[in-house]
Amino acid sequence: MDVSLNSPIGLSRILDVIRIVPLPEGALVADIGCGNGALLTGLAGRGLRLVGIDHEPECIAAASAACPEGRFVCGDATTWLIPNEIDLAVCLGATHAFGRGSEALPNALNTLSPHLISGGWMLVGEGFRRCEPAPEYAALLGEFSGIERTHLENVMAMESSGFTCLHAITATDAEWDTFEWTFFRRLGKVAWRDAWLRWGRHTMGFGVYLLKTTGSL
């Protein structure tokens, strides 16, 4: 499990979703919030143009080393992206860069949509709530929990922003366990671990959604 994706869903499952997209040779794939470049590294060798964008200089350095085939830039997505250029825009667990709470997802979609070619695609990774959080867990998560919507409500929000959701996968309990325990070993946050085991494991969900511009089907 590569937690640098900021997704509990493993890279191999995400790449399987991308295989649904008919990307021609030379198609541009832009990963917004690319981390260490794991996703684009997985797409290398397919004749695609690969661009990764992240705010963290150390991530860009790691991504550049891992994926020489890609172009990686440090900064804001809208500064570097050109309108009507991207075949597939990817934003996995990074919509928070576009806003807070329930505003993050539609802001991300509305900001990135003009940069897609006609008939372009998006792959979005977003949290969702599997059930209403216990009051104690809601207090721990705070006002902007990252699970403001259900899985269905995520799809509805995406389709309200001018896309059609054509496929979606969700994280399994086993993937969540690997993701959360890996972070605990790295960061040692006992309070977060205990809250995850008490409430989070049954409350937090994560989906990866494949979207196509409405009207281009």
N, C-alpha and C positions, 0 to 999 in steps of 0.2 A: 504494500500500500504506500503510495507516494503522497504524503499529507501536504506537500507543497502545492498540490492542485487545489487546496482548500475545498476538497470534496471528499466525503466518505466513500463515494462510489469509485471503484478502481479504474485505472487508466484503460485496461483492456476492454471493459464494458463501455466506456465512453467512446473509444475508437470504433467499437462495433456500431454505435449509433451514427457516427460520422460516415461510416461506409454506406449508409442509406442515401447520403447526398451525392448526386451525380456531378462530382467535381471534375471538370476537364483539365487536361494538362495546362499549366500556367495559371490556374485559378488562384486567387488570393485568399488566404486564410489568415485572419487577424485574431490573435488571442489577447484580450484585454484583461489585464491582471495575470500575466503569464507566469509569474513566479520564477522558478528555475528552468522553465522551458520544457517541462516534461511532456506536455501535450504535443507541442510542435516537434519535439524530437521523435515522438511516435508517428508523426506524419512525414518525416523526412524520407527522401528516396522515391517519392511519388510524383515528382515533376511539378509540385505546387510551389507557389510563392508564399513564404511563411514570414509573418511579421508578429512580433511580440512586444507588448507595451506594459510597463510596470512602473510604479512610483519609487521602488527600492533599487538603488544602484547596485547593491550586492546581488540582488536577484538577476538583474540584467547581465552582470558579469558572469554569473553561473550559467545563465541560459545561453549566452554567446559561446561559452566554452563547450557546453553540452551539445549544441546544435549549430555548427558552423554554417549550415545551409540556410539558416534563418537570419533575419535582420531584427535586431532588438534595440528598442529605444526606451529611454527613461523619461517619464513625464506623463502629461495628460493625454488621454486618447484623442480627444477632439483637436488637439494641437497638431497631431501627426497624421491623422487619417484624412483621406481625400474623399469628397462626396462621390457617390455612385461608383465606387471602386471595388468594394469587398464582395467576394462570392459567399464566404462564410465567416461570420463574426462569432467569436466564442467568448463567453463571459461566465466563468465557473466560480461561484461563490464570491463574486466581486461586484455585485450590483450596489453594495454599500458605498462604493466610490462615487455613486451618482446621486445619493440622497440618504435620508434617514428613515428607518421604519418602513411603513407601507408605501412611501413615496419612492423608495430606491428602485424597485423593479420597473414601474412604468417610466421613471426618469431614464433609466438605462436603455430601455427599448426605444423610447422617443429620441434619445440622443444619438444612438447608433444607427437607427433605421435609415437616415438620409445618406449614410456612407455605404449602404448596400447597393449592388447593381440591381437592375430591374429583375425581379424574380429571385433575389438573393435569400440566403438562409441565415438563421441564428441558432446557436446552441447555448442555452442558458442553464446554469446550475443555481438552484435557489432552495432555501430552506422552507419547510412548511410544518404546521402543527398537526400531529396525528390525533390529538385530543386536546381539550382545554387544559392549560397548565394548572397544576396545583398552585394555590395562592403563594406558598413559600417559594416555589420555583419561579413564578412570575416576578416576585419581588427581587429575586437574585438576578434574573435576566435584565430587568429594568424596562424602561419605557419602550426602547427599540430592541425587541427580542430577537429579530431575525426569523421569527415564525409567526408573523402577523396573519398569515393566510393558511387555509387548508390547501391540499394538493389540487382539488377542483378549483378553488378560488385563484390559485396561481395561473391555471390554464385560462380561466375567464379574464383575468387581468391582462394576460398576454394577448388574447384575442381582441380585447377592447383597445389594444394599442396597434391594431392593424396587421396582426399575424394570425396564421392558422397553425395550431399545434398538431403536428403529424405523427409524433412519437414521443414517448416519455418513459423513463425508467426511474426507479426509486431505490434508495439505499436499503440493503438488508440489515438485519440486526447484527450479523457477523461483521459486515463492513463497518457499521457504526462502532462496534466494540474495538476493532483494530484501530480505527481513527482516533477514538477518545483515549484509549490506553497508550497509544503512541505519543499523543500530546502530553499525557500525564507523565510519562517517563522523561520527556524533554523538559517540561516546565515545573513538575512537582507540585501542582496546585491541588492540594488535598481537598479543600472545600469544594472546588469545582468537580473533582472526581466523585465525591460522596453525593453531591446533588445530582450528578449524571446518573449514578446508580439508583438513587432513590426515586427520582422523577424523570430525568431527561431521557433515559433509554426508552421510555414508553410514550414520550411526548414529542420529541424532535424527529422530524422527517427531512429528507433531502431528495430533490428530484432534479433530473437533467432532462430538459425539454427541447425538442427539435422543432423549430419554427420556420415557416416560410411566409413570405409576404402575401397577404390576402389579395386575391385577384390574379395571382400568377400561377395558380395550380393548373 
